[in-house]
Structures are given as C-alpha cells and as structure tokens.
Amino acid sequence: MPTNGKQVCLSATCFSAVVFLFSAEDKCEEICDCTYVEVNRNKYIISVGWDRKINMFYDSTDNFYHLQKPQAHWQDDLSLGHKEDILCIAQCPPTLLATSSYDGEIIVWNMISGRIRHKFHTPVLTSSVYTKTSQAVEASVTQVLFLKTRVMKYESAASSLISNGPQGYVHFWSLFSEDPLVASFTPSREKSMISSIAVTADDSYLYAADKDGNVYVHDIKEYALQDPEQETPKCTCMGKYILAEQLKLVWKQSVRRPV
C-alpha cells in the first residue's frame, strides 16, 4: 500500500516489508498525493507534489528492500506539464491519469504514450478574485476523481471527471466535448471550500465534505449526461456527521461492485 508524507520519501508497505522510494534525486520536495496503477501488466506507484512532475516507480517483488529513483519522465510532462505544485492524482483504468495543481489546472494523461489528452482550467469568479480589502482567491484544485462507469460507457458529452475548486464549487468535466465544463455548483450554502469528494462505485451518488465539517450527498445518476447543467443535483442528505448507514453503502458498493 503506497503512503506519502510531507517529505521526499515515499514508502510502499507490503505486509512486513517496506520499500523506500525517493521522488527526487537531490531535492527535498513534499509529496502531496500518490496512487497505484497497472499499465500493460506493469505495476507502478505514482507520486506527485512540489517538484511539479509525475514520478513513476516500478513495483517489483524481486527485492522488497531497496532504494529506487523514478522512471524517466514523460516528454509532455517535462515540456507541457504543470507549472505549479501538483496537489492531487487520480487514475481510471486502463490508460487515463488525471492531475491537478495549485493554479487550478487539471491535466488528463494517456499513461501508455505519456501524452496529454486534455487540459482544463478551473474557473474563478473574476469579480471576487481581487478586491481592495481582500487577498486573491486561491485557485487550487485538491481533489479530482473519475466517473469510471461513464468513461467506459460514453463517447459523448457526458461528464466523466469531477473536481473541487475555489469558492466552494464542484465542477463536472467532459472528456469528449468541445466545451468540457458541463456543470458547476456549490454544495455548501456558505460556499465553504469542498475539502473532499467521493462517489459510490456505480457513480450514482456524490459525497462532498466542506471545511466546516458538513457532508452533502447528491444524486448524480442522471446529472450532466448531455447538455450543460444549470441546476444543482438533488441533495439527498446533509449534516455535520455522515450516517453510519451511508458509510456502509459506500463501502459495500466499493467492495461488491468494483469498477
């Protein structure tokens, strides 16, 4: 299981064995997120962070105790990749990878070719970016996730990627549309920053948690499938604490209905 921390070292724990992987050769850059992927029967641990690069480490069972440097970086990553710190990473088998950065940029990658497939720029309300009495609004995107059932089923304008964003917004993006931003809404009435998002395994319900400790559950089964949405999806539940039964639903669906 890959784990990351506020250090250069990324550790992968496998039962009693621990593998230490270094994300940068001579720099001490913070790792913000990591994930585990399989591509063409090869297994990798991928980390992202302050070095603004995608670092891939080959997962091998030949030797559990070793130091490893990242694989050669993709050319698009070096020349066209993120210009700010990368905060989040998400994968969608078999080939898609998404990363988001401090400046609000989201990049969708093809893991086989290493090429960029899409670049999305998170909108920020210009009227509230700068004022004489307040500082600039952060544009950072700290959460991205794929609607995996939609990626597999639709070659259309249906949204298949969700991200959080500044000013309390949640954004729905299409991978197969000329106008990628299909829908945006604010789960929180106070427009509190959404700090975490998750979906059920069948992509029917979105769980969004804000920094004030509120959790919102939205029915997105029929949401943002074709035309741009102007309305907010139905909120089926909200509160300071999520019910045990709801947590059970997410866990059961994730285990019994893997995507």
Secondary structure as the mmCIF struct_conf table of DSSP 4:
data_model
#
loop_
_struct_conf.conf_type_id
_struct_conf.id
_struct_conf.beg_label_comp_id
_struct_conf.beg_label_asym_id
_struct_conf.beg_label_seq_id
_struct_conf.end_label_comp_id
_struct_conf.end_label_asym_id
_struct_conf.end_label_seq_id
STRN STRN1 PRO A 2 THR A 3
BEND BEND1 LYS A 6 VAL A 8
STRN STRN2 CYS A 9 CYS A 14
TURN_TY1_P TURN_TY1_P1 PHE A 15 SER A 16
STRN STRN3 ALA A 17 PHE A 22
BEND BEND2 SER A 23 ASP A 26
STRN STRN4 ILE A 31 VAL A 39
TURN_TY1_P TURN_TY1_P2 ASN A 40 ARG A 41
STRN STRN5 ASN A 42 GLY A 49
TURN_TY1_P TURN_TY1_P3 TRP A 50 ASP A 51
BEND BEND3 LYS A 53 LYS A 53
STRN STRN6 ASN A 55 TYR A 58
BEND BEND4 THR A 61 ASP A 62
BEND BEND5 PHE A 64 TYR A 65
STRN STRN7 LEU A 67 GLN A 68
HELX_LH_PP_P HELX_LH_PP_P1 LYS A 69 TRP A 74
HELX_RH_AL_P HELX_RH_AL_P1 GLN A 75 LEU A 80
BEND BEND6 GLY A 81 GLY A 81
BEND BEND7 LYS A 83 GLU A 84
STRN STRN8 ILE A 86 CYS A 92
TURN_TY1_P TURN_TY1_P4 PRO A 93 THR A 95
STRN STRN9 LEU A 96 SER A 101
TURN_TY1_P TURN_TY1_P5 TYR A 102 ASP A 103
BEND BEND8 GLY A 104 GLY A 104
STRN STRN10 GLU A 105 ASN A 110
TURN_TY1_P TURN_TY1_P6 MET A 111 SER A 113
STRN STRN11 ILE A 116 HIS A 121
HELX_RH_3T_P HELX_RH_3T_P1 THR A 126 SER A 128
TURN_TY1_P TURN_TY1_P7 VAL A 129 VAL A 129
BEND BEND9 LYS A 132 SER A 134
HELX_LH_PP_P HELX_LH_PP_P2 ALA A 136 GLU A 138
STRN STRN12 VAL A 144 PHE A 146
HELX_RH_AL_P HELX_RH_AL_P2 LYS A 148 LYS A 153
BEND BEND10 SER A 156 ALA A 157
STRN STRN13 SER A 159 ASN A 164
HELX_RH_3T_P HELX_RH_3T_P2 PRO A 166 GLY A 168
STRN STRN14 VAL A 170 SER A 174
BEND BEND11 LEU A 175 PHE A 176
BEND BEND12 GLU A 178 ASP A 179
STRN STRN15 LEU A 181 PHE A 185
BEND BEND13 PRO A 187 SER A 188
TURN_TY1_P TURN_TY1_P8 ARG A 189 GLU A 190
HELX_LH_PP_P HELX_LH_PP_P3 SER A 192 MET A 193
STRN STRN16 ILE A 194 VAL A 199
TURN_TY1_P TURN_TY1_P9 ALA A 201 ASP A 202
BEND BEND14 ASP A 203 ASP A 203
STRN STRN17 TYR A 205 ASP A 210
TURN_TY1_P TURN_TY1_P10 LYS A 211 ASP A 212
BEND BEND15 GLY A 213 GLY A 213
STRN STRN18 VAL A 215 ASP A 219
TURN_TY1_P TURN_TY1_P11 LYS A 221 ALA A 224
BEND BEND16 LEU A 225 ASP A 227
HELX_LH_PP_P HELX_LH_PP_P4 PRO A 228 GLU A 229
BEND BEND17 GLU A 231 GLU A 231
HELX_LH_PP_P HELX_LH_PP_P5 THR A 232 LYS A 234
STRN STRN19 CYS A 235 GLY A 239
BEND BEND18 LYS A 240 TYR A 241
HELX_RH_AL_P HELX_RH_AL_P3 ALA A 244 ARG A 256
BEND BEND19 ARG A 257 ARG A 257
#
